[in-house]
Amino acid sequence: IPHNEEHLKTIDTIEKAGFRAADLVKQLLTFARQKPMEQQALSINKCLNDVVLLIENTLDKRIKLSLDLNDQLPSVVGDAGQLEQVIINLCVNARDAMPEGGKISLHSDVFEPDDAFCAQHQDAEQRQYVMLTVQDNGCGINKKILPRIFDPFFTTKDQQDDQGHGLGLALCKEIIESLDGNIS
């Protein structure tokens, strides 16, 4: 193909649409199959570092990515690929909340829930958990829609531009709960 700028833009658009379609199919299959995860001991920090290496060059240069990792974390039992998918989905949502740029902070730590937390989250136990926080300084989530963000196919993204299909956070919730965790 000649290096005609118009053709290259078209090819780029087709390629992006293909990747979006592949991602959607992958998420639909994961969501529908409920296939068992490949359980193994893994490090949350390694998953975080691997995701950062993967996404840092794809983020807008106006978005700064920072890591604050507790190096004394216990291992968790889970599927590294699915945990990385959770981190990627959360980072993509953070990126989308900051179209003009900003900061995404990834933090790992140990969390021990108190009585009040356990009362709010019936599945929580008073034991030690590994906590992952993804924080951004974007526009935030409207309190009216906050209760729906984990619903499958719920999205606030523009459907005409095929920006979102509403499976990212639902899939995150499914994966985290399968690890006996909690997401909020």
TAGIVEN-V935552 format. One record per run of one state. SS is the DSSP state (a for helix, b for strand, c for the rest). FROM is the first residue (numbers start at 1). LEN is the number of residues. If there is no record, write none. Layout:
ss->{SS SS}
from->{FROM FROM}
len->{LEN LEN}
This chain:
ss->{c a c b c a c b c b c a c b c a c b c a c a c}
from->{1 5 34 40 43 44 56 63 70 76 79 80 97 102 113 115 121 128 137 146 149 168 179}
len->{4 29 6 3 1 12 7 7 6 3 1 17 5 11 2 6 7 9 9 3 19 11 6}
